[in-house]
Amino acid sequence: QVQLVESGGGLVQPGGSLRLSCAASGSIFSTYDMRWYRQAAGKERELVAAMSRTGRDIVYAASVRGRFTISRNNAKNAVYLQMNSLKPEDTAVYYCRALQTVTRDYWGQGTQVTVSS
């Protein structure tokens, strides 16, 4: 079992920055691939960024590439999403996900990010 708790969301003006954190507990964090997703109102959940358990493989959605950075600290059991140059269309609930196998697949409760002037 892995428990995930996101934090760092909030209201920010367009062009601003936020850093989301996802704290994990309950299992060996370093054996999980970590991902960030988001879901805007009325839309499907979409993958924002993903990092392999080793940290070597990283994937970004085209819409955030060059603006968002995913990172992880296995010693602290945490994954982060640095979001720069935020746009109104980045407004969504952001979720982290820990994925190891089909049956070891865990989600956090989400944190709201609102980009508005």
C-alpha positions in Angstrom: 0.0 0.0 0.0 1.1 3.5 -0.8 -0.6 6.7 0.5 -0.1 9.8 -1.5 -0.8 13.4 -0.3 -0.5 16.3 -2.7 0.1 19.9 -1.6 1.1 23.2 -3.1 -1.9 24.1 -5.1 -3.6 27.4 -5.0 -4.5 30.6 -7.0 -1.9 32.2 -9.1 -1.9 34.8 -11.8 -1.1 34.0 -15.4 2.7 33.8 -15.9 3.2 32.8 -12.3 4.7 29.7 -10.8 3.7 27.0 -8.4 5.5 23.9 -7.0 3.3 20.9 -6.3 4.5 18.2 -3.9 3.4 14.7 -3.5 4.4 12.9 -0.3 4.3 9.1 -0.3 4.2 6.7 2.6 3.7 3.0 3.2 5.9 1.2 0.7 9.2 1.4 -1.0 8.8 4.7 -2.9 11.9 4.1 -5.1 10.2 1.1 -6.8 7.4 3.1 -8.2 7.1 5.1 -11.4 5.6 8.5 -10.5 3.2 10.5 -12.6 1.3 13.8 -12.4 -2.2 14.1 -14.0 -4.7 16.9 -14.1 -8.4 17.1 -14.6 -10.1 20.3 -15.6 -13.8 20.9 -15.1 -15.8 19.0 -17.6 -12.8 17.3 -19.2 -11.1 13.9 -18.9 -8.1 13.4 -16.7 -4.9 13.8 -18.6 -1.2 12.9 -18.1 0.9 15.9 -17.4 4.3 14.4 -16.6 5.8 11.0 -15.7 9.1 9.9 -14.3 10.4 6.3 -14.1 11.5 4.8 -10.8 15.1 5.4 -11.6 14.5 9.0 -12.7 16.1 8.4 -16.1 12.9 8.4 -18.2 10.8 11.5 -18.2 7.7 12.3 -20.3 5.8 15.5 -20.6 2.5 16.4 -22.2 3.1 18.6 -25.2 1.0 21.4 -23.6 3.4 21.7 -20.6 6.8 20.8 -22.1 9.3 23.5 -21.5 7.2 25.0 -18.7 6.7 22.2 -16.2 9.4 20.0 -14.6 8.9 16.8 -12.7 11.4 15.6 -10.1 11.6 13.1 -7.3 13.6 12.7 -4.1 13.6 9.0 -3.2 15.2 9.7 0.1 12.3 11.9 1.1 9.6 9.8 -0.6 8.4 12.7 -2.6 7.8 13.8 -6.2 7.4 17.3 -7.3 6.0 19.3 -10.2 7.5 22.7 -10.8 5.1 24.7 -12.9 6.3 28.0 -14.5 4.7 30.4 -17.0 1.3 29.2 -15.9 -1.7 29.8 -18.2 -5.4 29.9 -17.5 -5.8 26.6 -19.3 -3.5 25.0 -16.7 -6.4 25.4 -14.2 -7.3 21.9 -13.0 -7.1 19.5 -10.1 -3.7 17.9 -10.1 -3.2 14.3 -9.0 -0.1 12.3 -8.4 0.0 8.6 -9.1 2.4 5.9 -8.0 2.5 2.9 -10.4 4.4 -0.3 -10.0 2.1 -3.0 -11.3 -1.6 -3.4 -12.3 -2.5 -4.1 -8.7 0.0 -1.6 -7.2 -1.4 1.5 -8.6 -2.2 4.4 -6.2 -3.6 7.9 -6.5 -3.6 11.0 -4.3 -6.7 13.0 -3.5 -5.7 15.9 -5.7 -4.8 19.6 -5.2 -6.6 22.5 -7.0 -4.6 24.8 -9.2 -6.3 27.9 -10.4 -4.6 30.3 -12.8 -6.5 33.6 -13.1 -6.1 37.3 -12.9 
